[in-house]
Amino acid sequence: MDEVLYEVRDHVAYVTINRPERRNALDTKTTRTLIERFTEAGEDSDVWAISLTGAGDKAFCAGGDLKEFDEIARSGGRFPMPMTGVERNLYEVVLETYKPVIAVINGAVLAGGCELALACDLRIAADHAVIGMPEAKRGMGANYATVLLPRLVPRAVALEMLYTGDPLSPEQALHWGLFNRVVPREELPDAAEGLVRRIVGNAPLTLRRYKEMTTKGWELPVHNALRLNVGPNPYLSEDREEGIRAFVEKRPPRWTGR
């Protein structure tokens, strides 16, 4: 069974962590495959957005595979430390994939799974999906979340999540902006697809520009960020001409990504 499912359909790359029997936990092979798939989607000009979810409805991703971690420790092997090794960090790869990435959260999103969701741009969740960082309960470090969480929610909220290890309810996550939307679990697939289709109905070069500008300008002073010139330039594109012409002619635009 493939640990990651990947399909491109109508300009969207659908990525599914396919380990429901392990609550979609991230073992070494799954992590490596996700890095490969996100790299592929980032380089594919036919992909305008990426939808990421987990198989089943128990968990989006339960974090690192602790069973594998224990086996590594018992065998005296090298523990997979964040930001080290021969491959890039998965969360960094997702964050720096310069196309919209939507996490479709179909169940609990915990530990490394929470960090994976934080690396995505938008998060739409089922109404039973809690989100949390129980790393302090496992003696782990939450390397990515310690950086990202305080940038996404108030510092005190981030630190309470980290210090206690207790998860937020879907309602709390929605209140603090960690979830963009919360819907009944049976409505999640249609709601997520509707959101993705609204996004890819827009100009793909503009979407890429938005992602790269907002990522690279995140912590820059305003006067520096305004002078960034990263990603494709939509102002000089054929799609800009088409978008304006379609508006004038009162018809849907036909984007080409050029």
C-alpha positions as CSV (number, residue, x, y, z in Angstrom):
1,M,0.0,0.0,0.0
2,D,1.3,3.4,-0.9
3,E,2.0,5.6,2.1
4,V,1.2,8.7,0.2
5,L,-1.4,9.0,-2.6
6,Y,-0.9,11.7,-5.2
7,E,-3.2,12.8,-8.0
8,V,-3.4,15.9,-10.2
9,R,-6.9,16.8,-11.3
10,D,-8.0,20.1,-12.9
11,H,-5.0,22.0,-11.7
12,V,-5.1,20.7,-8.2
13,A,-2.6,18.2,-6.7
14,Y,-4.4,16.0,-4.2
15,V,-2.0,14.6,-1.6
16,T,-3.2,12.1,0.9
17,I,-1.2,10.6,3.8
18,N,-2.4,7.0,3.5
19,R,-1.6,5.3,6.9
20,P,-5.0,5.2,8.6
21,E,-4.0,2.2,10.7
22,R,-1.2,4.4,12.2
23,R,-3.4,7.5,12.4
24,N,-1.4,8.8,9.4
25,A,1.7,9.1,11.5
26,L,4.9,10.3,9.8
27,D,7.5,7.6,9.6
28,T,10.7,8.1,7.7
29,K,9.4,6.7,4.4
30,T,6.2,8.8,4.5
31,T,8.1,11.9,5.3
32,R,10.5,11.4,2.5
33,T,7.6,10.7,0.0
34,L,5.8,13.8,1.1
35,I,8.9,15.9,0.4
36,E,9.1,14.3,-3.0
37,R,5.4,15.0,-3.8
38,F,5.5,18.6,-2.7
39,T,8.6,19.2,-4.7
40,E,6.9,17.6,-7.7
41,A,3.8,19.7,-7.3
42,G,5.8,22.9,-6.8
43,E,7.6,22.3,-10.1
44,D,4.6,21.2,-12.1
45,S,3.2,24.1,-14.1
46,D,-0.2,22.3,-14.4
47,V,-0.6,22.4,-10.6
48,W,-2.1,25.7,-9.3
49,A,-2.9,24.6,-5.8
50,I,-2.4,21.7,-3.4
51,S,-4.9,19.9,-1.2
52,L,-3.4,17.9,1.7
53,T,-5.3,15.4,3.9
54,G,-5.1,12.1,5.7
55,A,-6.9,8.9,5.0
56,G,-9.9,7.9,7.1
57,D,-11.6,10.2,9.7
58,K,-9.6,9.5,12.9
59,A,-6.7,11.7,12.3
60,F,-5.3,14.2,9.8
61,C,-1.8,13.2,11.1
62,A,-0.9,12.1,14.6
63,G,2.7,13.4,14.2
64,G,5.9,11.4,14.1
65,D,5.7,7.6,14.2
66,L,6.7,7.1,17.9
67,K,6.9,3.3,17.3
68,E,9.5,3.8,14.7
69,F,11.3,6.4,16.9
70,D,11.4,3.8,19.8
71,E,12.8,1.2,17.4
72,I,15.5,3.5,16.3
73,A,16.5,4.3,19.9
74,R,16.5,0.7,20.9
75,S,18.7,-0.2,17.9
76,G,21.2,2.6,18.6
77,G,20.3,4.3,15.3
78,R,20.4,8.0,14.5
79,F,17.3,9.8,15.8
80,P,15.7,12.0,13.1
81,M,16.6,15.5,14.4
82,P,14.8,18.5,12.9
83,M,16.7,20.6,10.4
84,T,19.5,18.1,10.1
85,G,20.3,15.2,7.7
86,V,20.6,14.9,4.0
87,E,17.0,16.0,3.2
88,R,15.2,19.3,3.7
89,N,12.7,19.5,6.6
90,L,9.2,18.5,5.5
91,Y,7.5,21.5,7.1
92,E,9.9,23.9,5.5
93,V,9.3,22.3,2.1
94,V,5.5,22.7,2.5
95,L,5.9,26.4,3.6
96,E,8.2,27.1,0.7
97,T,6.0,25.5,-1.9
98,Y,5.0,28.7,-3.7
99,K,1.4,27.7,-4.5
100,P,-1.6,27.7,-2.2
101,V,-1.6,24.7,0.1
102,I,-4.9,23.8,1.8
103,A,-5.0,21.4,4.7
104,V,-8.2,19.4,4.8
105,I,-8.3,18.3,8.4
106,N,-10.4,15.2,8.7
107,G,-9.5,14.3,12.3
108,A,-7.1,15.0,15.1
109,V,-4.1,17.0,14.2
110,L,-1.4,16.5,16.8
111,A,2.4,17.0,17.3
112,G,4.2,16.8,14.0
113,G,0.9,16.6,12.3
114,C,0.0,19.9,13.9
115,E,3.3,21.3,12.6
116,L,2.5,20.0,9.1
117,A,-0.9,21.7,9.2
118,L,0.7,25.0,10.4
119,A,3.0,24.8,7.4
120,C,-0.1,24.9,5.1
121,D,-1.7,28.2,4.1
122,L,-5.3,27.4,4.9
123,R,-6.9,24.9,7.2
124,I,-10.5,23.6,6.8
125,A,-11.5,21.1,9.5
126,A,-14.2,18.7,10.4
127,D,-16.1,19.5,13.6
128,H,-14.4,16.7,15.6
129,A,-10.8,17.7,14.7
130,V,-8.8,18.8,17.7
131,I,-5.4,20.4,17.2
132,G,-2.5,20.3,19.7
133,M,1.2,20.0,20.4
134,P,1.7,17.2,23.1
135,E,5.4,17.3,22.5
136,A,6.2,18.3,26.2
137,K,4.4,15.1,27.2
138,R,6.7,13.0,25.1
139,G,10.0,14.8,25.8
140,M,10.2,16.1,22.2
141,G,11.1,19.7,21.1
142,A,8.3,21.0,18.8
143,N,11.1,22.7,16.7
144,Y,8.8,24.1,14.0
145,A,5.8,24.9,16.2
146,T,7.9,27.0,18.6
147,V,8.7,29.3,15.7
148,L,5.3,29.2,13.8
149,L,2.7,29.1,16.6
150,P,3.6,32.5,18.1
151,R,3.4,34.0,14.7
152,L,-0.1,32.7,14.0
153,V,-1.8,33.1,17.4
154,P,-1.2,35.4,20.4
155,R,2.0,34.5,22.2
156,A,0.2,33.5,25.4
157,V,-2.1,31.1,23.5
158,A,0.9,29.5,21.7
159,L,2.8,29.1,25.0
160,E,-0.2,27.5,26.8
161,M,-0.5,25.0,24.0
162,L,3.2,24.2,24.1
163,Y,3.6,24.2,27.9
164,T,0.5,22.1,28.7
165,G,0.4,19.9,25.6
166,D,-3.4,20.1,25.8
167,P,-5.2,20.3,22.4
168,L,-7.6,23.1,21.3
169,S,-11.2,22.2,20.4
170,P,-12.3,22.9,16.9
171,E,-14.2,26.0,18.2
172,Q,-11.1,27.3,20.0
173,A,-8.9,26.7,16.9
174,L,-11.4,28.6,14.8
175,H,-11.6,31.5,17.3
176,W,-7.8,31.9,17.3
177,G,-7.5,31.6,13.5
178,L,-5.7,28.2,13.4
179,F,-8.7,26.8,11.5
180,N,-10.2,28.9,8.7
181,R,-13.4,27.0,8.7
182,V,-15.0,24.2,10.7
183,V,-17.8,22.1,9.1
184,P,-19.7,18.9,10.0
185,R,-17.5,15.9,9.2
186,E,-19.8,14.6,6.5
187,E,-19.6,18.0,4.7
188,L,-15.8,18.3,4.8
189,P,-15.0,16.8,1.4
190,D,-17.5,19.0,-0.5
191,A,-16.6,22.1,1.5
192,A,-12.9,21.6,1.0
193,E,-13.4,21.0,-2.7
194,G,-15.5,24.1,-3.0
195,L,-12.8,26.2,-1.3
196,V,-10.1,24.7,-3.5
197,R,-12.1,25.4,-6.7
198,R,-12.7,29.0,-5.7
199,I,-9.0,29.4,-5.3
200,V,-7.9,27.8,-8.6
201,G,-10.6,29.8,-10.4
202,N,-8.3,32.7,-10.0
203,A,-5.1,33.6,-12.0
204,P,-2.4,31.1,-11.2
205,L,0.5,33.5,-11.5
206,T,-1.2,35.8,-9.1
207,L,-1.7,33.0,-6.6
208,R,2.0,32.1,-6.8
209,R,3.0,35.7,-6.4
210,Y,0.8,36.0,-3.3
211,K,2.3,32.9,-1.7
212,E,5.9,33.9,-2.4
213,M,5.5,37.5,-1.3
214,T,3.6,36.8,1.9
215,T,6.1,34.1,2.8
216,K,9.3,36.0,2.1
217,G,8.0,39.3,3.4
218,W,6.5,37.8,6.6
219,E,9.0,39.4,9.1
220,L,10.4,42.2,7.0
221,P,9.7,45.9,7.8
222,V,6.9,47.2,5.6
223,H,9.2,49.5,3.5
224,N,11.5,46.5,2.7
225,A,8.6,44.1,2.0
226,L,7.0,46.5,-0.5
227,R,10.2,46.4,-2.5
228,L,10.4,42.7,-2.8
229,N,10.0,41.4,-6.3
230,V,9.6,37.7,-6.0
231,G,7.7,35.1,-7.8
232,P,6.1,35.5,-11.3
233,N,5.2,39.1,-12.3
234,P,1.4,39.0,-13.0
235,Y,1.4,42.6,-14.2
236,L,3.2,41.8,-17.4
237,S,1.5,38.4,-18.0
238,E,-1.0,37.2,-20.7
239,D,-3.3,36.3,-17.9
240,R,-3.5,39.9,-16.7
241,E,-4.6,40.9,-20.2
242,E,-7.1,38.1,-20.2
243,G,-8.4,38.9,-16.8
244,I,-9.2,42.5,-17.6
245,R,-10.6,41.6,-21.0
246,A,-12.9,39.0,-19.5
247,F,-14.1,41.5,-17.0
248,V,-14.9,44.0,-19.7
249,E,-16.6,41.4,-21.8
250,K,-18.5,40.0,-18.8
251,R,-17.3,36.4,-19.2
252,P,-15.3,34.0,-17.1
253,P,-11.5,34.3,-17.7
254,R,-9.6,31.6,-19.5
255,W,-6.3,31.3,-17.6
256,T,-3.1,29.9,-19.2
257,G,-0.5,30.5,-16.5
258,R,1.5,32.7,-18.9
